[in-house]
Amino acid sequence: MAIPITKVWFSFSGRITRYDWWLKILVPYFAANFVAAFFDRLFGGFDDEAGAGLLQSVFGLALLWPLLAGHAKRCHDRGRTA
């Protein structure tokens, strides 16, 4: 049975498989970061000194909660507390 994406991203309880972790947590995170970096460079929002752009920073903060929720679920799956 597939876990809904909203439960994966916004809930810290439960467990997820490695497949769900890769497909629903890491792939969207890296894809959003890549797209944001592309648009930052395209529109001149990238700061070379900081190593990131405005869109990258916004997407990074917006996706922090789902990333932490996914890591907590993987910790639960491995028998650790999170």
Secondary structure as UniProt FT lines:
FT   HELIX           5..10
FT   HELIX           18..21
FT   HELIX           22..26
FT   HELIX           27..43
FT   STRAND          46..47
FT   TURN            48..51
FT   STRAND          52..53
FT   HELIX           54..62
FT   HELIX           64..77
FT   TURN            78..79
//
